[in-house]
Amino acid sequence: MMIRLDRLNQLCGNNAEKKRKFLLQFLELVPSGMKQLNDDLKNEDREKVRKTIHFLAPQLTFFGIPDLTVLLGKLDSQPPVPLEKLKNDIKQSIQRIENAVLEVRKMI
């Protein structure tokens, strides 16, 4: 399982409706963010890749998917790691996150 629900369970307790609300928010934000990230990557726009990752990282980290936070550290490092060197890592992360989206869809 890609997604971890421990934080969600701590926050929501036994409130199923509240959990559902967070999962629906995940499904609203993450797939469109993944599409944007793919587009940014295809256009080789490093700054847009960085901004999209900044937008998605907190949501994904909350659900136990730290991939983008790790990549963000590399993008923001001094000197920054070139986008070309991160492309494969980003693509692998996108695949894992897309699998997590499928898991969440099955939960709802």
N, C-alpha and C positions, 0 to 999 in steps of 0.2 A: 504494500500500500504506500503510495507516494505522499498522501496527505495525512497529517497528524492532527487529531482533534483535541488533544489534551488542553490546550489553551482555551479553545472554544467551550469545552466542557467545564473548565474552571470558571469561565466568565458567565456561562448560561445556566449552569447546574442542570436541573431537570426540566428546564423551560424549553420544550421542543419548538415552540413557535419562534422564540428568540434565536435558537440555533438555525432554524430554517431561514430566518431573515439574513443572518450572516452568510450562510451558504449561497443564498440567492444573490447577495451583493458580490460575492466571489465570482459567481457565474456572469454577473453583469460586467465586472471590471476586467477580469483576467483574459478571457478570450479576445476581447477587442484590443487589449494591451499586447497580447501575443501577435495579433495581426499587425499592429503598428510596429512592433519590434522586428518582425520579419521584413516589413517594408523598409524600415530604417536600415536594416542590415543589407538588404539588396541594393539600396541606394548608397551604401558605404558612407552613411552620414553618422560619423562618430558622436557628434554632439547630440543628435536626436536619439541615437541608441542609448546614450548615457541618461538623457532625460526620461526616456520611456522606462528604463530600468529603475531610475529613482522613483518614478510613479508607482511601479508594481512591487518593488522590493518589500515595503512594509506589509502589504496585504499577504504576500506569499510567505513571508517569515512568520506571520501570525499563524498560518496554517502549517508550519513546520517544513517549509520548502526554502532553504537558505541560499539556493543557487545564485539568485540575482544579487543578493547582498555580497556574496563572495566576488562576483564579477564586478560589482560596483567598486569594491576596494581596489581592484586592478585598474579600472578605468580612471579612478580618482587619484591613483598613486602618483608620486613624484619621483622620477618622470613617469607619465602615464604609459601604460602598456599599449602599443599600437593595436588598433581595431583588428587588423589582419591577423595578429597573433591570438586574438580572443574569439575569432569567428567560430571555430569548431566547438569551443566551450559554450558559447552562446547557443549554437544550434542544438547541442546536447541538452542544455538546460531547457530550451523551448520544447523539446520532445518530452522531457520529464514533466514539465508543467502542463503540457497538453494531456498527458496521461492522468495527471491529478484532476484536471477539469472533467475528464470522463468519469473518474471516481466520484466526484461531487455530483455530477448529473445522475449517477446511479443511486445516490443517497436520497435525492429529493423525490 
